[in-house]
Amino acid sequence: MERCGLIINGKFVEMRNVSGDEGEFLMDPVEVLNAVREGTVEAVVHTHDGAPLPSNRDIIGMRIWRVPWVISSHGLVRAFSLVDGLSVLELDVKSLLPQEVYDLIVKLSQ
């Protein structure tokens, strides 16, 4: 099961994955609402079983959540953003995330 969460005010907040599908994530909407009330959403975070690259479904989500998407898989962490609603741009994950947040995200997918 994929793990997921949000970066809110520089901190990682893990969310319960309520998806019934092993290969996708759907954050618990009540948890998301509560987290959003606490501050600014700076990134969406989730794990993949395969390569840490955005799936087609992720790209759809990027059109909705217009923040960076951080994907972790087998200890590798990468970040992406959607440009002009079409092109996926890889971001420098080390400059995007504080070290302690990066370290937590690495552990999600190990």
C-alpha beads as a LAMMPS data file, in Angstrom:
LAMMPS data file: protein, C-alpha beads

110 atoms
109 bonds

1 atom types
1 bond types

-500.0 500.0 xlo xhi
-500.0 500.0 ylo yhi
-500.0 500.0 zlo zhi

Masses

1 110.0

Atoms # bond

1 1 1 0.000 0.000 0.000
2 1 1 1.340 3.410 -0.937
3 1 1 1.989 5.826 1.907
4 1 1 1.108 9.465 1.560
5 1 1 1.024 12.850 3.213
6 1 1 1.492 16.567 2.872
7 1 1 4.245 19.022 3.640
8 1 1 2.532 21.709 5.730
9 1 1 4.513 24.679 7.000
10 1 1 7.797 22.824 6.427
11 1 1 6.717 19.661 8.250
12 1 1 5.687 16.265 6.902
13 1 1 2.190 15.206 7.973
14 1 1 1.433 11.583 7.088
15 1 1 -2.135 10.869 5.985
16 1 1 -4.068 7.635 6.061
17 1 1 -4.350 6.064 2.607
18 1 1 -8.024 5.164 2.135
19 1 1 -7.597 3.757 -1.376
20 1 1 -8.581 0.142 -1.798
21 1 1 -6.034 -0.243 -4.592
22 1 1 -2.554 -1.415 -3.626
23 1 1 -0.894 0.709 -6.318
24 1 1 -2.448 4.094 -5.615
25 1 1 -3.123 6.531 -2.846
26 1 1 -6.130 8.526 -1.747
27 1 1 -5.586 10.680 1.309
28 1 1 -8.284 10.560 3.967
29 1 1 -10.326 13.714 3.187
30 1 1 -11.013 14.485 6.855
31 1 1 -7.293 14.312 7.656
32 1 1 -6.506 16.512 4.642
33 1 1 -9.082 19.093 5.710
34 1 1 -7.723 19.169 9.254
35 1 1 -4.140 19.495 8.007
36 1 1 -4.987 22.260 5.538
37 1 1 -6.551 24.244 8.360
38 1 1 -3.171 24.175 10.143
39 1 1 -1.262 25.996 7.427
40 1 1 0.006 26.145 3.887
41 1 1 0.323 22.989 1.787
42 1 1 3.804 23.099 0.303
43 1 1 3.946 19.635 -1.318
44 1 1 2.139 16.334 -1.794
45 1 1 4.179 13.268 -0.778
46 1 1 3.657 9.605 -1.599
47 1 1 5.531 6.389 -2.235
48 1 1 5.754 4.162 -5.288
49 1 1 6.677 0.503 -5.485
50 1 1 8.503 1.126 -8.760
51 1 1 10.584 4.061 -9.921
52 1 1 10.029 7.405 -8.170
53 1 1 8.472 8.997 -11.251
54 1 1 5.006 10.537 -11.659
55 1 1 2.372 8.177 -13.000
56 1 1 -0.417 9.350 -15.310
57 1 1 -2.670 9.462 -12.263
58 1 1 -0.081 11.588 -10.424
59 1 1 -0.047 14.064 -13.308
60 1 1 -3.834 14.399 -13.039
61 1 1 -3.393 15.068 -9.323
62 1 1 -0.694 17.646 -10.071
63 1 1 -3.251 19.601 -12.088
64 1 1 -5.477 19.741 -8.997
65 1 1 -2.805 20.221 -6.310
66 1 1 -0.614 22.936 -7.833
67 1 1 2.301 22.280 -5.500
68 1 1 5.398 20.083 -5.921
69 1 1 4.868 16.334 -5.753
70 1 1 7.485 14.360 -3.842
71 1 1 7.735 10.667 -4.701
72 1 1 9.765 8.175 -2.695
73 1 1 10.642 4.643 -3.733
74 1 1 13.136 2.230 -2.197
75 1 1 14.926 5.045 -0.364
76 1 1 15.132 7.352 -3.401
77 1 1 13.300 10.680 -3.226
78 1 1 12.475 12.893 -6.200
79 1 1 10.274 15.969 -6.599
80 1 1 8.266 17.185 -9.575
81 1 1 6.091 20.087 -10.603
82 1 1 3.702 20.560 -13.501
83 1 1 4.517 23.486 -15.795
84 1 1 1.738 25.055 -17.860
85 1 1 -0.494 22.115 -16.968
86 1 1 1.392 19.903 -19.423
87 1 1 5.106 19.411 -18.826
88 1 1 6.567 17.647 -15.810
89 1 1 9.655 19.360 -14.421
90 1 1 11.973 17.658 -11.943
91 1 1 12.883 19.842 -8.973
92 1 1 15.953 19.796 -6.740
93 1 1 14.476 17.853 -3.832
94 1 1 17.341 18.738 -1.499
95 1 1 16.628 22.465 -1.843
96 1 1 12.874 21.894 -1.612
97 1 1 12.832 19.952 1.660
98 1 1 14.508 20.496 5.025
99 1 1 16.938 17.646 5.772
100 1 1 14.814 16.194 8.603
101 1 1 11.745 16.082 6.320
102 1 1 13.790 14.501 3.540
103 1 1 15.042 11.831 5.960
104 1 1 11.473 11.007 7.081
105 1 1 10.329 10.637 3.477
106 1 1 13.256 8.319 2.683
107 1 1 12.098 6.034 5.509
108 1 1 8.538 5.886 4.130
109 1 1 9.596 3.750 1.202
110 1 1 12.208 1.503 2.833

Bonds

1 1 1 2
2 1 2 3
3 1 3 4
4 1 4 5
5 1 5 6
6 1 6 7
7 1 7 8
8 1 8 9
9 1 9 10
10 1 10 11
11 1 11 12
12 1 12 13
13 1 13 14
14 1 14 15
15 1 15 16
16 1 16 17
17 1 17 18
18 1 18 19
19 1 19 20
20 1 20 21
21 1 21 22
22 1 22 23
23 1 23 24
24 1 24 25
25 1 25 26
26 1 26 27
27 1 27 28
28 1 28 29
29 1 29 30
30 1 30 31
31 1 31 32
32 1 32 33
33 1 33 34
34 1 34 35
35 1 35 36
36 1 36 37
37 1 37 38
38 1 38 39
39 1 39 40
40 1 40 41
41 1 41 42
42 1 42 43
43 1 43 44
44 1 44 45
45 1 45 46
46 1 46 47
47 1 47 48
48 1 48 49
49 1 49 50
50 1 50 51
51 1 51 52
52 1 52 53
53 1 53 54
54 1 54 55
55 1 55 56
56 1 56 57
57 1 57 58
58 1 58 59
59 1 59 60
60 1 60 61
61 1 61 62
62 1 62 63
63 1 63 64
64 1 64 65
65 1 65 66
66 1 66 67
67 1 67 68
68 1 68 69
69 1 69 70
70 1 70 71
71 1 71 72
72 1 72 73
73 1 73 74
74 1 74 75
75 1 75 76
76 1 76 77
77 1 77 78
78 1 78 79
79 1 79 80
80 1 80 81
81 1 81 82
82 1 82 83
83 1 83 84
84 1 84 85
85 1 85 86
86 1 86 87
87 1 87 88
88 1 88 89
89 1 89 90
90 1 90 91
91 1 91 92
92 1 92 93
93 1 93 94
94 1 94 95
95 1 95 96
96 1 96 97
97 1 97 98
98 1 98 99
99 1 99 100
100 1 100 101
101 1 101 102
102 1 102 103
103 1 103 104
104 1 104 105
105 1 105 106
106 1 106 107
107 1 107 108
108 1 108 109
109 1 109 110
